[in-house]
Amino acid sequence: MAFPHEDNLPKSSCSDQNRAKTAAPEGPAVDDARSALDVGKVLTPQEVENINDKSFLQALKTWPFAALWSMVLSSTMIMVAYGPAWIAQLFALPAFTMRFGFEYDGVYTISAGWQSTLSACSMVGQIIGATSIAILMDKYGRKPSFIFALFLISGCEFVQFFSTSLTVLLVGTILVGVSLGCFGVLCLTYAMEVVPLRLRGALGGLYSLGIITGPLLSAAVAQAVVNMTSVWAYRIGYAVHWVWPVVLLPLSIFLPESPVWLTRRGRLAEAEAALARLAITGYDVGPDLARMVAVDQQELLYAQSTSYIEIFKGVNRRRTVIACVCYATIALTGNTLVNSGAYFLILAGIDANTSFYWALGSALLALIGAFCGLYILAAWDRRPVYIWSQAIGGLVLILVGFVQLEASYWERVNGPFGQAALFAAWNFVYGAFIGPISTVIMGEVPNNALRPKTVAFATMVQVVLVVLTLVINPYLMNPGFAFLQGYIGFIAGAIGMLCTIWIYFYVPETALTIERLELLFEAEIDARHFRSYDVAQLDGPDAVPAGHEADMKCKA
């Protein structure tokens, strides 16, 4: 029997016009999935309720190569975080400032305008890259897009490496920023699509681990070249970007395409082969492929295309808002402030050497926290941990403000050192809880069809907020302007508490099967009840959200 082409797919508003017309040979798993595809079958609420996912160890033993490939792609997040961090290191690198800066009171420096421009344009490039790669991923697949991004950064890095003026360096920074923006969307989307529920949290948490590791790598490279006086002092730092393409391009030849993307294109035989490559040898991928097809059919009822406009329609709008706010909390609740902790301490009267040692220790605490976060994401639900961690983070920052109220703050070092300890504690909470959980929820909450676009849009929102906080914070901290010192903790802490309240009412538990998430969002269940709600209750008319009755006829 021939495998069904696109002509056999359900039509009208339920059909995804972007599916490929691809014939495929029969196979056991294809037979399982074909019956669902022939009739546009979706899983009933009772079938979804009865799905039992494997434990973490069982999932890891069954899908070892899915975990391995997710780790490979997630390693690029170290490079993504390293890029902007290296730009910040350059402004303190003597060889760089002597070549591109000007002398002021015997010290070479880069003008504040150029510092802001280079930092901001790197972020602008990432926005362009993230929003563009999502379109390519939908059209050409995850694997070709990943290879393209690796080639892109390999070429763009030459502009930075050989730059002879700040203008050329600016062009190179934008181009490299575009390249770096691609990888965040790619690695998170791929991880969420190829690994089962029990592995999603830990492997999605590698995204946050990479973000924390990148600045540490840039600091280590800067320390290694700080005493060099030749152009190689800063060129070596740029050349580090080439490590990833050199290692990953040969590996990417063997990267399995996302079976979710192949299923959406109607290429079920290839999806079966991809699943088989991601699983342990001899594992029957038939039921997994059938579930994948059923989810795809369900999503077609609520996303008639994969355009950016679709993420703002119907139930998808709710999912987009959740993804954006969760990822934005990283910028809104103190991350930028704590990252400026060394400068904060210098303004408080602590010597520069001690301040920078504190910054290194604080970053290491965040890294330790990130490793703890991998276990937390694998073992615990997202929602309760997320709520408590945001509340604790907000409380810690408010305490920073109360320390500033101490009458003898300027007479003793206890106050600044107490604030330094609180900042370090916040960094651990961020590394273990806030950062990884925000990222994983951002990746889990969209549906499969719109995940790249949703992740890209949430990334854009977060980057814009990071740029705004980078611009605003100096005015709040510096003498001659607001000079709020520790009182900034009241502002950041209050925002953190407001985010906690919003999360409590609007962010659902996402450590659920994709099928369950689809039904709960479609039925517009309150976010507080996602974990406990019995989706079997959705059998009957209540299973169809208002306004979608006509779409449901496509299943017949």
C-alpha positions as a printed Julia matrix, in Angstrom:
556×3 Matrix{Float64}:
   0.0    0.0    0.0
   1.39   3.4   -0.94
   2.11   5.92   1.78
  -0.35   8.85   1.71
   0.77  12.04   0.0
  -0.29  15.52   0.97
  -3.44  15.05  -1.11
  -4.61  12.53   1.49
  -4.15  14.92   4.4
  -7.14  16.65   5.98
  -7.85  19.85   4.08
  -9.68  23.14   4.57
  -8.56  25.23   7.53
  -6.87  22.3    9.18
  -4.34  21.66   6.45
  -0.82  23.01   6.73
  -0.03  24.24   3.24
   3.69  24.02   3.95
   3.76  20.2    4.02
   5.94  18.53   1.44
   4.42  16.14  -1.07
   6.65  13.2   -0.32
   6.03   9.55  -0.94
   7.61   7.03   1.39
   7.85   3.26   1.58
   5.86   1.26   4.05
   7.25   0.26   7.41
   5.86  -0.96  10.75
   6.01   2.45  12.38
   4.68   4.14   9.25
   1.72   1.76   9.28
   0.96   2.77  12.88
   1.11   6.45  12.03
  -0.63   6.14   8.66
  -3.92   5.11  10.2
  -3.92   8.33  12.2
  -2.92  10.41   9.2
  -5.47   8.83   6.86
  -8.4   10.0    8.96
  -6.85  13.03  10.64
  -7.01  11.17  13.97
  -6.1   12.9   17.21
  -5.78  11.3   20.63
  -8.9   11.43  22.77
  -8.66  13.1   26.19
  -8.95   9.68  27.85
  -6.04   8.35  25.76
  -3.96  11.38  26.77
  -4.81  10.83  30.44
  -3.59   7.23  30.19
  -0.18   8.11  28.72
   2.56   7.07  31.14
   5.99   8.5   30.44
   9.2    6.75  31.42
  11.31   7.72  34.41
  14.43   9.84  33.87
  16.81   6.87  33.8
  14.47   4.81  31.61
  14.15   7.71  29.17
  17.92   8.2   29.11
  18.52   4.51  28.43
  15.89   4.48  25.68
  16.9    7.75  24.0
  20.66   8.08  24.61
  21.43   9.56  21.2
  18.63  12.12  21.49
  20.23  13.29  24.72
  23.7   13.27  23.15
  22.71  15.31  20.1
  20.82  17.79  22.28
  23.99  18.26  24.34
  26.01  18.81  21.16
  23.69  21.58  19.95
  23.4   23.1   23.43
  27.18  23.49  23.6
  26.81  26.37  21.14
  25.2   28.43  23.91
  28.66  28.79  25.47
  29.71  30.47  22.22
  26.57  32.63  22.19
  27.24  33.95  25.7
  30.98  34.22  25.09
  30.58  36.7   22.2
  29.02  39.67  24.04
  31.1   38.91  27.15
  34.32  39.09  25.1
  33.3   42.51  23.78
  33.04  43.72  27.39
  36.49  42.26  28.14
  38.02  44.14  25.21
  37.33  47.53  26.79
  39.75  46.64  29.6
  42.36  44.94  27.39
  45.44  47.2   26.99
  46.41  45.91  23.52
  42.89  46.64  22.24
  42.46  50.07  23.85
  45.89  51.21  22.64
  45.02  50.29  19.05
  41.4   51.48  18.87
  41.09  53.97  21.75
  42.45  57.34  22.82
  44.67  58.49  25.68
  43.12  60.26  28.64
  45.26  61.16  31.69
  47.87  58.63  30.66
  45.36  55.79  30.22
  44.07  54.46  26.9
  40.31  53.98  26.75
  37.47  53.36  24.32
  34.88  56.15  24.26
  31.62  55.51  26.08
  29.73  55.99  22.81
  31.66  53.24  21.05
  31.38  50.93  24.05
  27.6   51.3   24.08
  27.35  50.99  20.29
  29.4   47.79  20.07
  27.51  46.16  22.96
  24.08  47.19  21.67
  24.76  46.21  18.04
  25.81  42.73  19.13
  22.36  42.38  20.72
  20.63  43.83  17.65
  22.41  41.26  15.51
  21.13  38.49  17.76
  17.54  39.7   17.31
  17.95  39.6   13.52
  19.51  36.14  13.66
  16.88  34.65  15.98
  13.89  35.9   13.99
  15.44  34.93  10.64
  16.61  31.43  11.52
  13.11  30.49  12.72
  11.84  31.03   9.16
  14.64  28.91   7.68
  14.03  26.16  10.25
  10.4   25.85   9.24
  11.2   25.8    5.53
  14.38  23.72   5.34
  14.54  21.84   8.63
  16.68  21.94  11.76
  19.78  20.19  10.41
  20.36  22.39   7.3
  19.69  25.5    9.41
  22.25  24.41  12.0
  24.89  23.76   9.34
  24.1   27.12   7.72
  24.53  28.92  11.06
  27.92  27.26  11.61
  29.12  28.32   8.15
  27.73  31.81   8.74
  29.65  32.43  11.94
  32.8   30.91  10.42
  32.71  33.52   7.67
  31.5   36.5    9.69
  34.19  36.02  12.31
  36.85  36.95   9.73
  35.48  40.52   9.69
  36.05  40.9   13.43
  39.36  39.05  13.38
  40.97  41.26  10.72
  39.25  44.55  11.64
  41.54  47.59  11.57
  39.07  50.24  12.72
  36.12  50.49  15.07
  33.8   50.94  12.07
  34.87  47.63  10.52
  34.7   46.03  13.96
  31.12  47.3   14.33
  30.11  45.65  11.04
  31.75  42.41  12.14
  30.05  42.59  15.53
  26.62  42.91  13.92
  27.3   40.01  11.53
  28.61  37.76  14.3
  25.62  38.79  16.42
  23.3   37.62  13.64
  25.11  34.28  13.61
  24.96  33.89  17.38
  21.25  34.7   17.45
  20.56  31.63  15.33
  21.9   29.1   17.82
  19.62  29.85  20.76
  16.48  29.13  18.74
  18.06  26.09  17.08
  19.38  24.32  20.16
  16.32  24.85  22.37
  13.84  23.88  19.63
  15.81  20.75  18.74
  16.09  19.65  22.38
  12.37  20.12  23.01
  11.49  18.16  19.86
  13.76  15.12  20.1
  13.88  14.23  23.8
  11.01  12.78  25.87
   9.33  14.56  28.76
  11.63  13.29  31.51
  14.73  14.57  29.69
  13.3   17.89  28.51
  14.08  19.77  31.7
  17.68  18.67  32.19
  18.65  19.01  28.53
  16.8   22.29  28.18
  18.71  23.43  31.27
  21.97  23.04  29.34
  20.92  26.2   27.49
  21.16  28.18  30.73
  24.38  26.39  31.73
  25.97  27.53  28.48
  24.84  31.12  29.06
  26.58  31.09  32.45
  29.74  29.34  31.19
  30.36  31.75  28.29
  31.33  34.79  30.39
  33.61  32.63  32.54
  35.38  31.45  29.39
  35.78  35.04  28.2
  37.28  36.02  31.57
  39.73  33.11  31.38
  40.81  34.06  27.84
  41.21  37.72  28.85
  43.36  36.71  31.81
  45.55  34.62  29.51
  46.2   37.43  27.0
  46.05  40.54  29.21
  49.83  41.04  29.21
  50.24  40.63  25.45
  50.86  43.84  23.5
  50.38  42.63  19.91
  47.16  42.41  17.91
  47.0   38.73  18.86
  45.92  39.75  22.35
  42.4   40.44  21.06
  42.51  38.31  17.91
  42.94  35.16  19.99
  39.72  36.02  21.79
  37.89  36.36  18.48
  39.43  33.14  17.17
  37.83  31.18  20.03
  34.56  31.44  18.08
  36.03  29.17  15.4
  36.4   26.27  17.84
  32.71  25.41  17.55
  32.45  25.29  13.73
  35.7   23.3   13.49
  34.37  20.68  15.9
  30.66  20.73  15.08
  30.62  20.99  11.27
  32.02  17.45  10.8
  29.65  16.15  13.48
  26.63  17.91  11.97
  26.84  15.65   8.91
  25.54  12.85  11.14
  22.94  14.96  12.97
  19.46  13.38  12.67
  16.8   15.75  11.39
  14.05  16.55  13.87
  11.35  13.86  13.5
   8.77  16.47  14.52
   9.65  18.62  11.51
   9.68  15.6    9.19
   6.27  14.51  10.48
   4.85  17.95   9.83
   6.11  17.75   6.25
   4.43  14.38   5.76
   7.77  12.51   5.49
   6.91   9.76   7.95
   9.4    7.18   6.69
  12.22   9.66   7.25
  10.74  10.57  10.63
  10.77   6.89  11.57
  14.41   6.61  10.53
  15.32   9.74  12.53
  13.57   8.39  15.63
  15.39   5.08  15.26
  18.73   6.92  15.16
  17.86   8.85  18.31
  16.77   5.76  20.27
  18.64   2.7   21.48
  19.13  -0.07  18.92
  16.12  -2.35  18.63
  13.62   0.02  20.22
  10.19   0.09  18.53
   9.58   3.72  17.58
   6.13   3.0   16.11
   4.06   4.21  19.08
   6.19   7.33  19.39
   5.73   8.15  15.71
   1.98   7.57  15.98
   1.8    9.96  18.96
   3.83  12.5   17.0
   1.4   12.35  14.09
  -1.57  12.64  16.45
  -0.1   15.76  18.07
   0.58  17.23  14.63
  -3.05  16.69  13.62
  -4.26  18.31  16.84
  -2.03  21.34  16.29
  -3.35  21.83  12.77
  -6.72  22.66  14.3
  -5.32  25.71  16.05
  -2.42  26.84  13.85
  -3.3   27.04  10.17
   0.22  28.23   9.31
   3.61  28.63  10.95
   3.96  32.38  10.35
   4.8   34.89  13.05
   1.22  36.19  12.9
  -0.03  32.78  14.06
   1.72  33.03  17.44
  -0.59  35.93  18.34
  -3.85  34.17  17.43
  -6.26  32.27  19.66
  -4.79  29.94  22.27
  -1.33  30.49  20.8
  -1.38  34.1   21.99
  -1.58  32.91  25.6
   1.38  30.59  25.05
   3.42  33.36  23.42
   2.8   35.77  26.31
   3.88  33.13  28.84
   7.06  32.37  26.89
   7.94  36.06  26.57
   7.29  37.0   30.19
   9.13  33.97  31.59
  12.21  34.67  29.5
  11.97  38.41  30.17
  12.11  37.86  33.94
  15.81  37.07  33.51
  16.42  40.68  32.48
  13.77  42.25  34.72
  14.54  40.68  38.09
  18.16  41.57  38.77
  20.44  39.76  36.34
  21.85  42.93  34.78
  22.26  44.56  38.21
  24.1   41.59  39.72
  26.32  41.3   36.64
  27.41  44.89  37.4
  28.2   43.85  40.97
  31.95  44.5   40.72
  31.34  48.09  39.6
  28.68  48.46  42.32
  31.23  47.44  44.98
  33.89  49.79  43.62
  31.4   52.68  43.92
  30.74  51.53  47.49
  34.42  51.94  48.35
  35.69  48.36  47.93
  39.03  48.14  46.11
  39.0   46.98  42.48
  41.03  43.81  43.11
  38.64  42.56  45.79
  35.64  43.51  43.67
  36.81  41.51  40.68
  37.66  38.5   42.83
  34.11  38.73  44.16
  32.77  38.83  40.6
  34.67  35.64  39.74
  33.45  33.86  42.88
  29.88  34.99  42.25
  30.02  33.7   38.67
  31.34  30.36  39.93
  28.41  30.17  42.36
  26.04  30.68  39.43
  27.82  27.88  37.56
  27.51  25.53  40.54
  23.86  26.5   40.75
  23.4   25.72  37.05
  24.66  22.17  37.6
  22.26  21.83  40.53
  19.54  23.14  38.25
  19.98  20.2   35.87
  18.97  17.83  38.67
  16.14  20.08  39.82
  14.69  20.23  36.3
  14.96  16.46  35.93
  13.38  15.61  39.29
  10.9   18.37  40.18
   7.95  20.14  38.63
   8.64  23.56  37.11
   5.86  25.74  38.49
   6.27  25.49  42.31
  10.07  25.79  42.13
   9.76  28.73  39.74
   7.35  30.6   42.02
   9.45  30.09  45.15
  12.74  30.93  43.44
  11.38  34.17  42.01
  10.03  35.12  45.44
  13.35  34.33  47.14
  15.29  36.23  44.46
  13.07  39.28  44.92
  13.42  39.1   48.71
  17.23  38.92  48.47
  17.33  42.07  46.32
  15.01  43.91  48.71
  17.42  43.02  51.54
  20.18  44.69  49.51
  18.13  47.88  49.73
  17.61  47.53  53.49
  21.36  47.14  54.02
  21.78  50.53  52.32
  19.52  52.05  54.99
  22.07  51.29  57.71
  23.19  54.6   59.25
  26.87  53.59  59.36
  26.93  52.21  55.8
  29.73  54.53  54.62
  31.8   54.24  57.81
  32.2   50.44  57.75
  32.83  47.83  55.06
  30.27  45.47  56.58
  27.46  47.02  54.55
  29.04  46.66  51.09
  30.33  43.19  51.93
  26.87  42.21  53.14
  25.42  43.41  49.84
  28.13  41.47  48.0
  27.1   38.31  49.86
  23.45  38.91  48.96
  24.34  39.46  45.29
  26.31  36.18  45.33
  23.33  34.39  46.91
  21.07  35.8   44.21
  23.49  34.56  41.55
  23.22  31.02  42.95
  19.41  31.22  42.98
  19.53  32.49  39.41
  21.88  29.75  38.22
  19.98  26.94  39.91
  16.38  28.05  39.48
  15.42  31.3   37.75
  17.64  31.04  34.66
  17.13  27.38  33.7
  13.44  27.18  34.61
  12.61  30.39  32.72
  14.4   29.01  29.67
  12.82  25.56  29.81
   9.3   26.93  30.24
   9.93  29.27  27.31
  10.85  26.21  25.22
   8.08  23.91  26.46
   5.06  26.19  26.42
   4.71  26.72  22.6
   3.19  24.01  20.46
   5.47  22.05  18.13
   4.43  23.86  14.97
   5.1   27.34  16.33
   7.98  26.63  18.72
  10.78  28.18  16.57
   8.79  31.37  15.99
   7.69  31.64  19.63
  11.21  31.06  20.97
  12.59  33.59  18.48
  10.03  36.23  19.47
  10.6   35.63  23.2
  14.34  35.95  22.58
  13.78  39.27  20.82
  11.73  40.6   23.74
  14.35  39.49  26.25
  17.26  40.99  24.29
  15.44  44.32  23.96
  14.9   44.39  27.73
  18.55  43.49  28.36
  19.64  46.42  26.2
  17.25  48.75  28.05
  18.53  47.65  31.45
  22.13  48.03  30.26
  21.32  51.62  29.29
  19.26  52.49  32.38
  21.37  50.85  35.12
  24.42  53.16  34.77
  22.16  56.18  35.26
  20.73  54.61  38.42
  24.14  53.62  39.79
  26.61  56.34  38.8
  27.52  59.46  40.82
  26.29  62.58  39.09
  23.03  60.86  38.17
  20.59  59.03  40.47
  23.42  57.31  42.44
  20.89  55.03  44.14
  23.53  52.48  45.2
  21.86  49.64  47.1
  18.46  51.29  46.88
  18.29  49.8   43.38
  17.6   46.56  45.23
  14.19  47.9   46.21
  13.36  48.51  42.53
  14.67  45.17  41.24
  13.17  43.29  44.2
   9.76  44.9   43.73
   9.79  43.95  40.05
  10.76  40.41  41.08
   7.8   40.21  43.47
   5.42  41.48  40.79
   6.78  38.81  38.44
   6.2   36.21  41.17
   2.55  37.21  41.45
   2.12  37.11  37.66
   3.78  33.68  37.48
   1.46  32.33  40.18
  -1.67  33.27  38.26
  -0.6   32.81  34.65
   2.3   30.33  34.28
   1.14  26.7   34.19
   3.05  23.54  34.97
   4.84  22.55  31.73
   6.48  19.31  32.86
   3.65  17.46  31.12
   3.35  15.46  27.93
   2.91  17.49  24.77
  -0.5   15.89  24.25
  -1.69  16.98  27.7
  -0.38  20.52  27.23
  -2.24  20.78  23.92
  -5.57  19.78  25.47
  -5.18  21.99  28.54
  -4.31  25.08  26.51
  -7.05  24.42  23.97
  -9.62  24.04  26.76
  -8.34  27.26  28.38
  -7.8   25.62  31.76
  -6.6   27.9   34.58
  -2.79  27.85  34.84
  -2.97  26.89  38.52
  -4.7   23.6   37.71
  -2.63  22.19  34.82
  -0.9   19.55  36.97
  -4.01  18.3   38.77
  -6.61  18.61  36.01
  -8.05  15.32  34.73
  -8.09  15.81  30.96
 -10.46  12.86  30.6
 -13.15  15.32  31.71
 -12.71  17.1   28.39
 -14.55  14.34  26.51
 -17.58  15.77  24.76
 -18.42  19.33  23.78
 -16.15  20.85  26.43
 -13.17  19.46  24.57
 -13.7   22.07  21.86
 -12.9   25.68  22.76
 -15.41  28.21  21.57
 -14.92  29.31  18.01
 -13.23  26.12  16.82
 -16.25  23.87  16.24
 -15.89  24.18  12.45
 -12.23  23.25  12.63
 -13.05  20.09  14.6
 -15.13  18.83  11.67
 -11.86  18.22   9.85
 -11.28  15.19  12.06
 -14.24  13.35  10.64
